[in-house]
Amino acid sequence: LDAANPQDRFGYDCSKRLMGKVGVDVARVEDCVRVNTTRYLEEQARNPAWSPRAMRINGWRYSGVLDPDLVTRAICSGFIKRPAECEELLKPRDPMQPYEAPAPAGVSYGEMFLWILIVMVGLGIAFQVYKTFLKRELQRTLREEVMLEVQQQMGEYQKLTGR
């Protein structure tokens, strides 16, 4: 895949060279591709997997769980001689043992409920502290205004002179 020489990379040139090594008539294969490409693509478009959650692997319809491990196993099982990638990706597993998907990572419902409860209690306490502060501030402001009004009225007070 990552060869420096384009002749050694996976692709068209590699497939031609491999067909030549194993004795396949490259000209016949290229002629078949040229003649039948459209027909094969149309056939695949008309004959999709029966479900949006299904796929075709090696010509077979696969509708199992779309777990990466299981799909990789299904793909790799189609090879007579598995490529190195399949050997790296798959670890031996007893097929008689039921497959257990890894536990989902994340927050459980209990944890989510607990955090919502904590936030609500925190907000309740914050609102109560704000209410107390606002009440004290309102009392202080009202007291200042009353004192200023009393001082103003006292300043305007004139002594009555006796007749």
LOLUM-959505 format. One record per atom (N, C-alpha, C): atom name; z, y, x. Coordinates in pm, 1 decimal. Example, Ala and Ser with C-alpha at 12.3 -4.5 7.8 and 13.67 -1.06 7.14 Angstrom:
2
+------+----------+----------+----------+
! site !        Z !        Y !        X !
+------+----------+----------+----------+
!    N !    780.0 !   -569.0 !   1319.0 !
!   CA !    780.0 !   -450.0 !   1230.0 !
!    C !    780.0 !   -330.0 !   1320.0 !
!    N !    708.0 !   -225.0 !   1285.0 !
!   CA !    714.0 !   -106.0 !   1367.0 !
!    C !    787.0 !      3.0 !   1290.0 !
+------+----------+----------+----------+
This chain:
163
+------+----------+----------+----------+
! site !        Z !        Y !        X !
+------+----------+----------+----------+
!    N !      0.0 !   -119.3 !     81.2 !
!   CA !      0.0 !      0.0 !      0.0 !
!    C !      0.0 !    125.4 !     85.3 !
!    N !     75.1 !    123.6 !    193.7 !
!   CA !     90.8 !    243.2 !    275.5 !
!    C !     25.7 !    229.0 !    412.7 !
!    N !    -79.5 !    150.9 !    422.5 !
!   CA !   -143.8 !    130.4 !    552.9 !
!    C !   -213.1 !    258.8 !    597.8 !
!    N !   -214.7 !    280.2 !    728.0 !
!   CA !   -278.3 !    400.1 !    782.0 !
!    C !   -430.3 !    392.0 !    766.2 !
!    N !   -486.4 !    274.0 !    783.2 !
!   CA !   -630.4 !    254.4 !    771.6 !
!    C !   -666.8 !    231.6 !    624.3 !
!    N !   -760.4 !    309.8 !    567.0 !
!   CA !   -797.4 !    291.2 !    426.7 !
!    C !   -850.6 !    150.0 !    397.7 !
!    N !   -906.9 !     82.7 !    496.3 !
!   CA !   -957.5 !    -53.2 !    477.0 !
!    C !   -844.6 !   -152.7 !    450.7 !
!    N !   -723.1 !   -119.5 !    497.0 !
!   CA !   -610.2 !   -210.1 !    483.3 !
!    C !   -523.1 !   -179.8 !    361.7 !
!    N !   -551.1 !    -71.9 !    292.0 !
!   CA !   -470.6 !    -35.0 !    175.8 !
!    C !   -510.3 !   -116.6 !     54.4 !
!    N !   -414.8 !   -133.6 !    -36.0 !
!   CA !   -440.6 !   -202.7 !   -161.6 !
!    C !   -538.7 !   -118.4 !   -242.7 !
!    N !   -642.3 !   -180.8 !   -295.1 !
!   CA !   -740.0 !   -107.8 !   -375.5 !
!    C !   -874.8 !   -179.4 !   -373.4 !
!    N !   -978.6 !   -101.7 !   -397.3 !
!   CA !  -1113.4 !   -155.7 !   -410.9 !
!    C !  -1158.7 !   -227.5 !   -283.1 !
!    N !  -1146.2 !   -162.0 !   -167.5 !
!   CA !  -1191.1 !   -222.9 !    -40.9 !
!    C !  -1111.4 !   -350.4 !    -10.6 !
!    N !   -983.2 !   -344.8 !    -33.5 !
!   CA !   -898.2 !   -462.0 !     -9.3 !
!    C !   -939.9 !   -577.5 !    -99.7 !
!    N !   -967.9 !   -548.6 !   -226.5 !
!   CA !  -1005.0 !   -656.2 !   -319.6 !
!    C !  -1138.7 !   -718.5 !   -280.3 !
!    N !  -1234.0 !   -636.1 !   -237.2 !
!   CA !  -1363.3 !   -690.8 !   -192.7 !
!    C !  -1344.8 !   -781.1 !    -71.2 !
!    N !  -1266.4 !   -735.2 !     23.6 !
!   CA !  -1243.7 !   -813.2 !    145.0 !
!    C !  -1172.3 !   -945.5 !    111.5 !
!    N !  -1072.2 !   -941.2 !     21.9 !
!   CA !   -998.7 !  -1060.9 !    -16.6 !
!    C !  -1089.0 !  -1159.5 !    -90.5 !
!    N !  -1173.7 !  -1109.2 !   -181.5 !
!   CA !  -1265.8 !  -1198.4 !   -253.0 !
!    C !  -1359.4 !  -1267.2 !   -154.5 !
!    N !  -1404.2 !  -1193.2 !    -53.5 !
!   CA !  -1490.2 !  -1253.3 !     48.1 !
!    C !  -1418.5 !  -1361.6 !    126.9 !
!    N !  -1290.1 !  -1338.5 !    158.0 !
!   CA !  -1212.9 !  -1436.7 !    235.6 !
!    C !  -1191.2 !  -1566.7 !    158.5 !
!    N !  -1169.5 !  -1556.0 !     27.3 !
!   CA !  -1140.2 !  -1676.2 !    -50.2 !
!    C !  -1266.4 !  -1740.0 !   -108.2 !
!    N !  -1381.4 !  -1683.0 !    -80.3 !
!   CA !  -1507.2 !  -1745.1 !   -121.2 !
!    C !  -1558.0 !  -1705.1 !   -258.2 !
!    N !  -1511.3 !  -1595.4 !   -313.2 !
!   CA !  -1560.8 !  -1547.2 !   -442.8 !
!    C !  -1685.9 !  -1464.5 !   -417.5 !
!    N !  -1786.7 !  -1482.0 !   -502.7 !
!   CA !  -1911.5 !  -1406.2 !   -491.6 !
!    C !  -1884.7 !  -1262.8 !   -537.4 !
!    N !  -1872.7 !  -1170.6 !   -442.1 !
!   CA !  -1837.4 !  -1031.2 !   -471.1 !
!    C !  -1944.7 !   -966.0 !   -557.8 !
!    N !  -2068.6 !   -994.9 !   -532.5 !
!   CA !  -2177.7 !   -934.2 !   -609.6 !
!    C !  -2168.5 !   -974.4 !   -756.7 !
!    N !  -2136.3 !  -1102.1 !   -783.6 !
!   CA !  -2123.6 !  -1147.1 !   -924.0 !
!    C !  -2006.4 !  -1078.4 !   -993.1 !
!    N !  -1895.5 !  -1061.9 !   -922.3 !
!   CA !  -1778.8 !   -995.8 !   -980.4 !
!    C !  -1812.1 !   -849.6 !  -1011.4 !
!    N !  -1876.8 !   -781.7 !   -917.0 !
!   CA !  -1913.0 !   -641.6 !   -940.0 !
!    C !  -2013.1 !   -629.4 !  -1053.9 !
!    N !  -2105.3 !   -721.3 !  -1062.9 !
!   CA !  -2202.2 !   -720.8 !  -1173.1 !
!    C !  -2130.4 !   -743.3 !  -1306.8 !
!    N !  -2034.7 !   -836.7 !  -1310.3 !
!   CA !  -1957.1 !   -863.1 !  -1431.6 !
!    C !  -1879.0 !   -738.3 !  -1473.5 !
!    N !  -1818.9 !   -671.4 !  -1377.2 !
!   CA !  -1743.0 !   -549.3 !  -1406.7 !
!    C !  -1835.8 !   -442.4 !  -1461.7 !
!    N !  -1950.9 !   -424.0 !  -1396.8 !
!   CA !  -2046.2 !   -321.6 !  -1439.9 !
!    C !  -2094.5 !   -348.0 !  -1582.1 !
!    N !  -2123.8 !   -473.7 !  -1614.6 !
!   CA !  -2180.2 !   -509.0 !  -1745.3 !
!    C !  -2072.5 !   -513.0 !  -1854.8 !
!    N !  -1954.7 !   -562.9 !  -1824.3 !
!   CA !  -1856.0 !   -592.7 !  -1928.8 !
!    C !  -1737.9 !   -496.6 !  -1938.0 !
!    N !  -1731.0 !   -396.3 !  -1853.7 !
!   CA !  -1614.2 !   -307.9 !  -1852.5 !
!    C !  -1588.3 !   -247.2 !  -1990.1 !
!    N !  -1692.2 !   -188.7 !  -2049.1 !
!   CA !  -1674.9 !   -122.4 !  -2178.6 !
!    C !  -1631.7 !   -222.5 !  -2285.4 !
!    N !  -1692.2 !   -339.0 !  -2287.0 !
!   CA !  -1657.7 !   -440.2 !  -2386.9 !
!    C !  -1511.5 !   -483.9 !  -2371.5 !
!    N !  -1468.9 !   -507.4 !  -2247.2 !
!   CA !  -1330.1 !   -550.1 !  -2224.9 !
!    C !  -1231.0 !   -440.2 !  -2266.3 !
!    N !  -1263.4 !   -315.8 !  -2233.6 !
!   CA !  -1173.8 !   -206.2 !  -2270.8 !
!    C !  -1167.1 !   -189.9 !  -2422.3 !
!    N !  -1281.8 !   -201.6 !  -2490.1 !
!   CA !  -1281.8 !   -192.0 !  -2635.8 !
!    C !  -1203.9 !   -307.8 !  -2698.5 !
!    N !  -1217.2 !   -425.7 !  -2641.5 !
!   CA !  -1143.5 !   -541.8 !  -2692.9 !
!    C !   -993.4 !   -519.4 !  -2679.6 !
!    N !   -951.3 !   -464.3 !  -2567.4 !
!   CA !   -809.6 !   -436.5 !  -2548.0 !
!    C !   -760.8 !   -326.8 !  -2643.8 !
!    N !   -848.4 !   -228.8 !  -2671.8 !
!   CA !   -809.8 !   -122.5 !  -2764.7 !
!    C !   -798.8 !   -176.2 !  -2907.2 !
!    N !   -884.8 !   -270.6 !  -2945.3 !
!   CA !   -880.5 !   -329.0 !  -3079.4 !
!    C !   -769.1 !   -431.9 !  -3094.5 !
!    N !   -727.3 !   -491.9 !  -2985.5 !
!   CA !   -631.9 !   -601.7 !  -2991.9 !
!    C !   -503.2 !   -564.0 !  -2916.9 !
!    N !   -432.7 !   -463.0 !  -2967.2 !
!   CA !   -310.5 !   -423.0 !  -2895.9 !
!    C !   -197.5 !   -520.0 !  -2925.3 !
!    N !    -88.8 !   -499.8 !  -2858.3 !
!   CA !     31.4 !   -577.7 !  -2890.0 !
!    C !     69.8 !   -542.6 !  -3033.4 !
!    N !    133.7 !   -633.7 !  -3105.0 !
!   CA !    158.5 !   -617.2 !  -3247.8 !
!    C !    268.0 !   -516.6 !  -3279.4 !
!    N !    333.8 !   -464.9 !  -3179.5 !
!   CA !    444.8 !   -372.5 !  -3202.2 !
!    C !    439.6 !   -262.5 !  -3097.3 !
!    N !    483.4 !   -142.2 !  -3132.9 !
!   CA !    488.5 !    -35.7 !  -3031.8 !
!    C !    584.0 !    -69.0 !  -2918.1 !
!    N !    677.7 !   -159.7 !  -2943.6 !
!   CA !    774.6 !   -196.3 !  -2839.9 !
!    C !    736.9 !   -327.3 !  -2772.2 !
!    N !    608.9 !   -362.5 !  -2777.9 !
!   CA !    562.2 !   -485.1 !  -2713.0 !
!    C !    456.6 !   -446.7 !  -2609.6 !
!    N !    427.8 !   -537.9 !  -2520.4 !
!   CA !    326.7 !   -511.6 !  -2417.2 !
!    C !    256.9 !   -641.9 !  -2381.2 !
!    N !    143.8 !   -626.8 !  -2317.5 !
!   CA !     71.3 !   -743.5 !  -2268.5 !
!    C !     98.9 !   -756.2 !  -2119.3 !
!    N !    138.6 !   -875.3 !  -2081.4 !
!   CA !    164.0 !   -904.1 !  -1939.9 !
!    C !     85.2 !  -1029.0 !  -1906.0 !
!    N !     -5.1 !  -1016.8 !  -1811.0 !
!   CA !    -86.6 !  -1129.0 !  -1766.0 !
!    C !   -158.5 !  -1197.3 !  -1883.2 !
!    N !   -204.7 !  -1115.9 !  -1979.4 !
!   CA !   -279.1 !  -1167.8 !  -2092.7 !
!    C !   -192.9 !  -1219.8 !  -2206.3 !
!    N !    -63.3 !  -1219.2 !  -2190.8 !
!   CA !     27.2 !  -1267.7 !  -2294.9 !
!    C !     98.6 !  -1149.6 !  -2358.8 !
!    N !    127.4 !  -1164.5 !  -2486.9 !
!   CA !    202.3 !  -1060.4 !  -2556.2 !
!    C !    350.7 !  -1080.4 !  -2527.9 !
!    N !    412.5 !   -975.0 !  -2477.9 !
!   CA !    555.9 !   -979.5 !  -2447.5 !
!    C !    624.4 !   -881.8 !  -2542.2 !
!    N !    720.0 !   -932.2 !  -2620.4 !
!   CA !    791.8 !   -844.3 !  -2712.6 !
!    C !    942.6 !   -855.5 !  -2693.6 !
!    N !    982.5 !   -899.3 !  -2578.3 !
!   CA !   1125.9 !   -913.3 !  -2552.1 !
!    C !   1190.2 !   -777.9 !  -2529.6 !
!    N !   1313.5 !   -783.5 !  -2488.2 !
!   CA !   1386.7 !   -661.6 !  -2458.5 !
!    C !   1314.1 !   -589.5 !  -2344.5 !
!    N !   1294.4 !   -460.3 !  -2359.9 !
!   CA !   1222.9 !   -385.0 !  -2257.0 !
!    C !   1319.7 !   -338.7 !  -2147.8 !
!    N !   1392.8 !   -432.5 !  -2097.6 !
!   CA !   1484.1 !   -408.1 !  -1986.9 !
!    C !   1402.4 !   -419.1 !  -1857.8 !
!    N !   1419.8 !   -329.4 !  -1762.6 !
!   CA !   1339.2 !   -335.5 !  -1640.1 !
!    C !   1345.0 !   -470.0 !  -1568.4 !
!    N !   1463.2 !   -530.8 !  -1564.7 !
!   CA !   1477.5 !   -659.8 !  -1497.1 !
!    C !   1395.6 !   -767.7 !  -1567.6 !
!    N !   1402.8 !   -772.8 !  -1699.8 !
!   CA !   1330.2 !   -875.6 !  -1773.7 !
!    C !   1179.0 !   -854.7 !  -1766.5 !
!    N !   1134.9 !   -731.0 !  -1776.4 !
!   CA !    990.8 !   -703.1 !  -1766.8 !
!    C !    940.6 !   -738.7 !  -1627.4 !
!    N !   1018.2 !   -706.4 !  -1525.5 !
!   CA !    979.3 !   -741.6 !  -1388.6 !
!    C !    969.7 !   -892.4 !  -1374.6 !
!    N !   1064.4 !   -964.8 !  -1430.2 !
!   CA !   1058.9 !  -1111.5 !  -1424.8 !
!    C !    935.6 !  -1164.5 !  -1497.4 !
!    N !    902.8 !  -1104.9 !  -1612.0 !
!   CA !    785.7 !  -1150.2 !  -1686.9 !
!    C !    657.5 !  -1124.9 !  -1607.9 !
!    N !    647.9 !  -1011.5 !  -1544.2 !
!   CA !    528.9 !   -980.7 !  -1464.9 !
!    C !    519.3 !  -1073.6 !  -1345.2 !
!    N !    628.5 !  -1088.0 !  -1274.1 !
!   CA !    626.7 !  -1170.2 !  -1152.8 !
!    C !    608.0 !  -1318.3 !  -1183.2 !
!    N !    644.2 !  -1361.5 !  -1302.2 !
!   CA !    628.5 !  -1503.4 !  -1334.8 !
!    C !    481.3 !  -1542.2 !  -1350.2 !
!    N !    391.9 !  -1445.5 !  -1362.8 !
!   CA !    249.3 !  -1475.1 !  -1376.8 !
!    C !    181.2 !  -1506.8 !  -1245.6 !
!    N !    246.6 !  -1484.8 !  -1134.3 !
!   CA !    186.8 !  -1510.9 !  -1003.4 !
!    C !    217.1 !  -1653.4 !   -959.5 !
!    N !    117.2 !  -1719.0 !   -902.9 !
!   CA !    139.7 !  -1850.8 !   -844.4 !
!    C !    222.0 !  -1833.3 !   -717.6 !
!    N !    176.9 !  -1741.0 !   -633.1 !
!   CA !    254.8 !  -1705.9 !   -513.9 !
!    C !    300.8 !  -1562.6 !   -533.4 !
!    N !    431.2 !  -1548.0 !   -546.7 !
!   CA !    485.3 !  -1414.9 !   -574.0 !
!    C !    464.8 !  -1321.3 !   -455.9 !
!    N !    427.9 !  -1195.0 !   -484.2 !
!   CA !    420.3 !  -1095.6 !   -377.1 !
!    C !    560.3 !  -1061.2 !   -325.6 !
!    N !    564.9 !   -999.9 !   -211.0 !
!   CA !    693.2 !   -965.1 !   -149.3 !
!    C !    775.5 !   -873.5 !   -238.8 !
!    N !    707.9 !   -785.9 !   -315.5 !
!   CA !    779.7 !   -694.9 !   -404.0 !
!    C !    859.4 !   -772.1 !   -508.7 !
!    N !    799.3 !   -878.4 !   -561.5 !
!   CA !    870.2 !   -958.5 !   -661.1 !
!    C !    991.8 !  -1026.4 !   -599.3 !
!    N !    975.8 !  -1074.7 !   -478.3 !
!   CA !   1089.0 !  -1141.0 !   -411.9 !
!    C !   1202.8 !  -1042.5 !   -389.1 !
!    N !   1167.0 !   -917.5 !   -357.1 !
!   CA !   1270.6 !   -817.0 !   -333.6 !
!    C !   1338.4 !   -774.4 !   -463.6 !
!    N !   1258.8 !   -762.0 !   -569.7 !
!   CA !   1313.1 !   -710.8 !   -695.0 !
!    C !   1393.2 !   -813.6 !   -772.9 !
!    N !   1358.9 !   -939.1 !   -755.2 !
!   CA !   1423.9 !  -1042.1 !   -835.5 !
!    C !   1523.8 !  -1121.1 !   -752.5 !
!    N !   1635.0 !  -1142.4 !   -810.5 !
!   CA !   1736.3 !  -1225.4 !   -746.4 !
!    C !   1742.6 !  -1354.9 !   -826.1 !
!    N !   1769.1 !  -1466.0 !   -762.7 !
!   CA !   1776.2 !  -1591.9 !   -837.4 !
!    C !   1882.2 !  -1584.8 !   -947.4 !
!    N !   1847.7 !  -1640.7 !  -1061.7 !
!   CA !   1938.7 !  -1637.6 !  -1175.8 !
!    C !   1919.1 !  -1766.0 !  -1254.0 !
!    N !   2026.3 !  -1822.2 !  -1305.0 !
!   CA !   2019.7 !  -1945.1 !  -1383.2 !
!    C !   1960.1 !  -1912.5 !  -1520.5 !
!    N !   1841.3 !  -1967.9 !  -1554.1 !
!   CA !   1779.3 !  -1933.0 !  -1682.0 !
!    C !   1855.4 !  -1987.7 !  -1802.2 !
!    N !   1944.5 !  -2081.4 !  -1780.4 !
!   CA !   2021.2 !  -2136.5 !  -1891.5 !
!    C !   2138.4 !  -2046.1 !  -1930.6 !
!    N !   2175.9 !  -1956.0 !  -1841.8 !
!   CA !   2282.7 !  -1861.7 !  -1871.7 !
!    C !   2223.8 !  -1744.3 !  -1949.3 !
!    N !   2290.9 !  -1701.3 !  -2054.9 !
!   CA !   2237.7 !  -1587.3 !  -2130.7 !
!    C !   2237.0 !  -1461.5 !  -2045.3 !
!    N !   2136.2 !  -1382.0 !  -2066.2 !
!   CA !   2124.0 !  -1257.6 !  -1990.4 !
!    C !   2225.5 !  -1157.2 !  -2042.5 !
!    N !   2299.6 !  -1100.6 !  -1951.8 !
!   CA !   2396.2 !   -998.7 !  -1988.5 !
!    C !   2353.0 !   -869.3 !  -1923.6 !
!    N !   2315.6 !   -774.8 !  -2007.0 !
!   CA !   2275.4 !   -643.8 !  -1956.8 !
!    C !   2396.7 !   -573.9 !  -1898.8 !
!    N !   2376.7 !   -491.8 !  -1797.0 !
!   CA !   2489.7 !   -419.3 !  -1740.6 !
!    C !   2553.0 !   -328.2 !  -1845.9 !
!    N !   2682.3 !   -310.9 !  -1833.7 !
!   CA !   2753.9 !   -226.2 !  -1929.3 !
!    C !   2698.1 !    -84.4 !  -1921.0 !
!    N !   2673.6 !    -24.7 !  -2035.4 !
!   CA !   2618.1 !    111.1 !  -2032.9 !
!    C !   2718.9 !    209.0 !  -1974.5 !
!    N !   2669.1 !    294.0 !  -1889.5 !
!   CA !   2755.3 !    396.0 !  -1831.2 !
!    C !   2761.5 !    513.5 !  -1927.4 !
!    N !   2869.7 !    580.7 !  -1927.7 !
!   CA !   2882.2 !    696.2 !  -2015.0 !
!    C !   3019.7 !    704.2 !  -2077.4 !
!    N !   3028.1 !    782.6 !  -2180.9 !
!   CA !   3154.8 !    809.3 !  -2246.8 !
!    C !   3163.5 !    723.7 !  -2372.8 !
!    N !   3276.2 !    658.6 !  -2391.6 !
!   CA !   3295.7 !    577.5 !  -2512.5 !
!    C !   3334.0 !    669.3 !  -2628.5 !
!    N !   3330.1 !    613.1 !  -2749.9 !
!   CA !   3367.1 !    692.5 !  -2867.1 !
!    C !   3512.6 !    737.2 !  -2858.9 !
!    N !   3598.5 !    650.1 !  -2809.3 !
!   CA !   3740.0 !    686.0 !  -2796.7 !
!    C !   3760.0 !    802.5 !  -2700.8 !
!    N !   3690.8 !    797.4 !  -2586.6 !
!   CA !   3702.2 !    907.0 !  -2490.2 !
!    C !   3646.7 !   1036.5 !  -2548.9 !
!    N !   3533.5 !   1025.6 !  -2620.0 !
!   CA !   3474.1 !   1144.8 !  -2679.9 !
!    C !   3570.8 !   1205.0 !  -2782.7 !
!    N !   3629.8 !   1119.6 !  -2867.6 !
!   CA !   3725.1 !   1167.9 !  -2967.1 !
!    C !   3844.0 !   1234.1 !  -2899.4 !
!    N !   3894.3 !   1172.6 !  -2791.6 !
!   CA !   4008.2 !   1228.9 !  -2718.9 !
!    C !   3974.6 !   1366.2 !  -2663.0 !
!    N !   3857.6 !   1381.5 !  -2603.0 !
!   CA !   3818.0 !   1511.0 !  -2546.1 !
!    C !   3799.3 !   1616.9 !  -2654.5 !
!    N !   3742.3 !   1577.2 !  -2768.0 !
!   CA !   3727.4 !   1673.0 !  -2878.0 !
!    C !   3865.6 !   1716.8 !  -2926.6 !
!    N !   3958.2 !   1621.3 !  -2937.4 !
!   CA !   4094.4 !   1653.3 !  -2979.7 !
!    C !   4161.8 !   1747.0 !  -2879.7 !
!    N !   4147.2 !   1719.4 !  -2752.1 !
!   CA !   4206.6 !   1805.5 !  -2648.2 !
!    C !   4149.2 !   1946.5 !  -2655.7 !
!    N !   4019.0 !   1958.2 !  -2673.3 !
!   CA !   3955.7 !   2090.8 !  -2682.6 !
!    C !   4004.8 !   2163.9 !  -2806.8 !
!    N !   4016.0 !   2092.8 !  -2917.5 !
!   CA !   4062.3 !   2158.0 !  -3040.2 !
!    C !   4207.6 !   2205.2 !  -3025.7 !
!    N !   4294.2 !   2124.1 !  -2966.4 !
!   CA !   4433.5 !   2164.4 !  -2943.9 !
!    C !   4437.6 !   2284.4 !  -2849.5 !
!    N !   4356.7 !   2279.5 !  -2744.0 !
!   CA !   4350.2 !   2392.1 !  -2650.1 !
!    C !   4305.2 !   2520.0 !  -2718.3 !
!    N !   4204.0 !   2509.3 !  -2803.8 !
!   CA !   4157.9 !   2628.0 !  -2877.2 !
!    C !   4265.5 !   2678.0 !  -2973.4 !
!    N !   4336.5 !   2584.9 !  -3039.3 !
!   CA !   4444.3 !   2624.8 !  -3129.4 !
!    C !   4553.0 !   2702.0 !  -3055.5 !
!    N !   4592.2 !   2652.3 !  -2938.1 !
!   CA !   4694.0 !   2721.0 !  -2857.1 !
!    C !   4643.0 !   2857.2 !  -2812.4 !
!    N !   4516.2 !   2862.6 !  -2768.8 !
!   CA !   4458.8 !   2989.9 !  -2724.8 !
!    C !   4456.3 !   3091.2 !  -2839.7 !
!    N !   4418.4 !   3048.5 !  -2959.2 !
!   CA !   4417.2 !   3139.5 !  -3073.3 !
!    C !   4558.4 !   3185.9 !  -3110.0 !
!    N !   4656.0 !   3096.9 !  -3099.3 !
!   CA !   4794.8 !   3133.6 !  -3130.1 !
!    C !   4845.7 !   3236.6 !  -3029.7 !
!    N !   4816.5 !   3218.2 !  -2901.4 !
!   CA !   4857.6 !   3314.4 !  -2798.7 !
!    C !   4787.8 !   3448.3 !  -2822.9 !
!    N !   4659.8 !   3444.3 !  -2858.0 !
!   CA !   4585.4 !   3567.9 !  -2885.4 !
!    C !   4643.3 !   3639.7 !  -3006.6 !
!    N !   4680.7 !   3564.8 !  -3110.2 !
!   CA !   4739.4 !   3623.7 !  -3231.1 !
!    C !   4870.7 !   3693.3 !  -3197.4 !
!    N !   4953.7 !   3627.6 !  -3116.8 !
!   CA !   5082.6 !   3686.6 !  -3076.9 !
!    C !   5059.3 !   3814.1 !  -2996.6 !
!    N !   4966.0 !   3809.7 !  -2902.1 !
!   CA !   4934.4 !   3927.4 !  -2821.1 !
!    C !   4883.3 !   4040.6 !  -2910.3 !
!    N !   4794.4 !   4008.4 !  -3002.1 !
!   CA !   4735.4 !   4109.1 !  -3089.5 !
!    C !   4843.5 !   4171.4 !  -3178.9 !
!    N !   4935.9 !   4091.2 !  -3229.0 !
!   CA !   5044.5 !   4140.6 !  -3314.3 !
!    C !   5133.6 !   4237.1 !  -3236.3 !
!    N !   5172.2 !   4199.8 !  -3115.0 !
!   CA !   5257.0 !   4287.4 !  -3031.5 !
!    C !   5184.6 !   4417.3 !  -2997.8 !
!    N !   5056.7 !   4405.2 !  -2964.9 !
!   CA !   4978.5 !   4524.9 !  -2929.7 !
!    C !   4965.8 !   4617.8 !  -3050.6 !
!    N !   4945.8 !   4561.0 !  -3168.8 !
!   CA !   4935.2 !   4641.0 !  -3290.3 !
!    C !   5067.6 !   4710.5 !  -3320.3 !
!    N !   5179.2 !   4641.5 !  -3302.8 !
!   CA !   5311.8 !   4702.7 !  -3325.5 !
!    C !   5336.2 !   4816.2 !  -3226.9 !
!    N !   5300.2 !   4795.1 !  -3100.1 !
!   CA !   5320.2 !   4898.7 !  -2998.5 !
!    C !   5235.4 !   5021.2 !  -3029.0 !
!    N !   5110.2 !   4998.6 !  -3066.6 !
!   CA !   5021.4 !   5110.6 !  -3096.8 !
!    C !   5070.5 !   5187.3 !  -3219.1 !
!    N !   5113.8 !   5114.9 !  -3321.5 !
!   CA !   5165.6 !   5179.2 !  -3442.6 !
!    C !   5291.3 !   5259.7 !  -3411.5 !
!    N !   5379.9 !   5206.2 !  -3329.6 !
!   CA !   5503.6 !   5276.0 !  -3290.6 !
!    C !   5469.6 !   5405.9 !  -3217.4 !
!    N !   5369.8 !   5401.1 !  -3125.5 !
!   CA !   5329.5 !   5522.2 !  -3052.1 !
!    C !   5274.1 !   5627.1 !  -3146.8 !
!    N !   5190.1 !   5585.5 !  -3242.2 !
!   CA !   5131.6 !   5680.9 !  -3336.2 !
!    C !   5239.3 !   5746.0 !  -3423.3 !
!    N !   5336.6 !   5666.9 !  -3467.7 !
!   CA !   5446.6 !   5723.3 !  -3549.1 !
!    C !   5527.1 !   5822.8 !  -3466.8 !
!    N !   5557.6 !   5788.8 !  -3342.0 !
!   CA !   5634.2 !   5879.9 !  -3255.8 !
!    C !   5557.9 !   6009.6 !  -3232.1 !
!    N !   5425.0 !   5998.2 !  -3210.1 !
!   CA !   5346.0 !   6120.3 !  -3189.3 !
!    C !   5343.9 !   6206.3 !  -3315.6 !
!    N !   5334.2 !   6144.0 !  -3430.8 !
!   CA !   5333.5 !   6218.3 !  -3557.2 !
!    C !   5467.8 !   6286.9 !  -3579.8 !
!    N !   5577.6 !   6216.3 !  -3549.2 !
!   CA !   5711.1 !   6275.4 !  -3564.8 !
!    C !   5726.3 !   6393.1 !  -3470.2 !
!    N !   5682.3 !   6378.6 !  -3346.1 !
!   CA !   5693.5 !   6488.7 !  -3249.6 !
!    C !   5610.7 !   6608.4 !  -3294.5 !
!    N !   5491.1 !   6582.1 !  -3348.7 !
!   CA !   5406.2 !   6691.5 !  -3394.6 !
!    C !   5473.2 !   6763.6 !  -3512.4 !
!    N !   5528.6 !   6688.4 !  -3605.1 !
!   CA !   5595.2 !   6750.4 !  -3720.4 !
!    C !   5720.0 !   6827.4 !  -3677.0 !
!    N !   5791.7 !   6776.5 !  -3579.2 !
!   CA !   5910.8 !   6847.0 !  -3529.3 !
!    C !   5871.2 !   6976.5 !  -3460.2 !
!    N !   5755.3 !   6974.9 !  -3393.7 !
!   CA !   5710.0 !   7097.1 !  -3326.0 !
!    C !   5669.2 !   7203.6 !  -3425.9 !
!    N !   5620.1 !   7165.4 !  -3540.1 !
!   CA !   5577.7 !   7260.7 !  -3641.2 !
!    C !   5694.9 !   7306.7 !  -3729.3 !
!    N !   5809.0 !   7244.5 !  -3716.4 !
!   CA !   5924.3 !   7275.9 !  -3799.2 !
!    C !   5977.1 !   7411.1 !  -3759.7 !
!    N !   5998.0 !   7492.6 !  -3855.6 !
!   CA !   6056.8 !   7625.4 !  -3831.7 !
!    C !   6191.5 !   7630.2 !  -3901.5 !
!    N !   6280.8 !   7694.4 !  -3834.1 !
!   CA !   6412.2 !   7708.5 !  -3894.1 !
!    C !   6401.3 !   7804.5 !  -4009.3 !
!    N !   6466.1 !   7770.0 !  -4116.8 !
!   CA !   6471.6 !   7860.1 !  -4229.7 !
!    C !   6575.0 !   7970.3 !  -4200.3 !
!    N !   6533.3 !   8081.9 !  -4225.0 !
!   CA !   6626.4 !   8192.5 !  -4201.6 !
!    C !   6706.4 !   8218.2 !  -4330.5 !
!    N !   6828.6 !   8246.9 !  -4314.4 !
!   CA !   6912.9 !   8268.6 !  -4430.8 !
!    C !   6890.5 !   8406.1 !  -4491.0 !
!    N !   6895.0 !   8423.9 !  -4617.1 !
!   CA !   6875.1 !   8550.7 !  -4680.2 !
!    C !   6999.8 !   8618.0 !  -4702.5 !
+------+----------+----------+----------+
